Amino acid sequence: MEIESIGRVAFGAIYEDNIKIVYKTALRYTGNHHAAEEIAQNVFVKLYTVMEHINLNAVRSWLIVTTRNMSLNFKRDGRREILSDEMYEGWTMESSEDEFEKRLQEKEYREFADHIFGELYQMNERWYEAVTLTYCLEKSQREVAEIMGVSVEVLHSMLYRAKKWIRKNYEDQFELLSKA
């Protein structure tokens, strides 16, 4: 009983801290108030079902990426762009040229990663879920296999195929981005 109440308190705190950014992200991608509300609700329902397996330090990133992908599913021809408050914090006219270039490169990497995750989600939702839980939320493969209801061997196969697909489709673009 006590574990459930801690989970509910944590969920409530996460909800209060992140509902605005989730809604704004959904609204930005869909352009529709009603769709954004529904997507925000679905994102938090999904969070509630997998909350015990989520790294609370990475929950905001998970929420934003999940919102983005649900929005893209709603409106597939939507513009692909991540909404991130952190990216613009601390930017001043006095920022050095090196710092500006570093932030610009980080932004390009983030946008590239978002693009890959969006395409991976379109290609195979199960691969997306496996990659997100394993690499973004840093869950053990045993935990991820339990969450997804598959054996560890099946999860290994999913991760292998997802990484192979990513490598096949994006290796050249990654090399170009790294050299820039």
N, C-alpha and C positions, 0 to 999 in steps of 0.2 A: 504494500500500500504506500509506503513512504517513497519508494523509487518512482511510482507513478506521479506523485505530487511534485517531486523534484523535476521530473520531465515536463510536467505541465507548467511549472513556474519558469523553467528555462525556455520552453516554447513561447510562453507569453512574452518574456523579455526579448527574445529574438524577433518575434512578430512586431512588437512595438518599435524596436530599433530599426527594422528593415522594411516595414510595409510601404513607406513612402517611396523608397528607392525602387522597390519591386513594381509598384504601381506606375511610377514615372517611366521606368524602363519599358514596361508593357505598353504604356500609352505612346511612348516615343516610336516604338516599332509598328504598332497597329494603327495609330492615329484615331482610335475609337475608344471613347470613355467606357462604354459597356463591355467591350472585349477586354480592355485593360483590367477592369474589375474582376472579370471572370478568370482571366489568366493569373492574376495575383492570388485569387482564392485557390486555384488549382496548384500553384507553386507551393503555397503553404500547406495544403493537404498532402502533397507529395513529401514535403519536409517532415511533416508530422509522422508519416508512415515509416520514414527511414531515419528519424532523428537520433535514435540511440547509436547509430553507426556513423554519424557525421562528426567530423573534427570541428568543434565549435570555433576554433580560430580561423577556419576557412569557410564558415557558413555564409558570410556575405557574398563571397565570390561564387559559391555554389548557387545561391539564390539568383544572382544577377545572370549567370550563364544559363541557368535553367529557365529563367523568365525570358531571356532573349530567344532561346530556342523554341519555347512554346509560342512566343509571338511570331517567330518566323514560320512556324507551322501554321499559324492562323492566317498569316499573310505572307505567302512564300516570296512574293516579289518585293518585300520590304527592304529598306536600306539596312545594310549590315554595319553597325557601329556600336561600340560598347559605351555605356554611360558610366563614367567613373569620376567621382568627386576627387579622389586621391591624385589623379593625374595633374590637376590644375592647382592643387594646394602648394603654396610656397613659390609660385612663379612670380617673379618680379622683374622689373626692367633691368635691375642690377645683376640678374643671373648671368653667370659667365657663359661664354660661347661653348665651352666643353660640356657644361651642365645641360645647356639647351640641346646640344647634339645627342647627349646621352638620353635625355628624356624623349627626344624625338625617335631615337632608335628603339627605346622601350615601348613607345606607343606603336611603332610599326610592328614589333614582335607581338604585342598584345592583339593588334588587329589581325595579324596573320594567324595567331593561335585561335582567335575567335572564328575566323573564316574556316579554319580546319575543323574546329569543333562543330560548327554549323553544317558543314558538308558531311562530316562523319555522322551526325545525327540524322541527316537526310538519307545517307547510305544505309545505316543500320542502327536503330535505336538501342539495341542490346549492346553493340560494340561501344556506343557512346556511353551508356551507363557503366559498363565494365571499366572503360578507360577513366571516366570521371571519378568513380569511386576509388579505383586503385591508385591513380597517379595524382589527381587533383586533391582528393580528400585524404590521401595517404592511408587508406585502410589496408589491412593485410589481405592477401589474396584469399586466405581461408574465410575471413569475414565477408569479403565481397561475394564469394561463392555462396555462402549461406544466405546473404541478402537476396541474391538473384535466384536462389533455388536451383543451383547447378553444382556439379562436382568441381573440385579444384582443377582437374584435368580439362574439363570443358571450358572453364574460365581461362586457363592457359591458352587453349586453342583460340578462344575469342580475342584475347589480347594480342596473340601472335598475328592473327589475320588482320586485326585493326591496325597494328603497327606496320604490317607489310603494305596495307592499302595506303596508309598515310605516307610511308616512304616512297611508294611507287608514284603517287600523285603530287607530292610536295617537296621531294628532296632537292630538285633543281631550284625551285623558288627559295627554299631555305638557304641554299648555298649562295645565291645571288644576294639575299638579304644580309647574310653574314659578312659578305665581302664589301658591302656598301658602307 
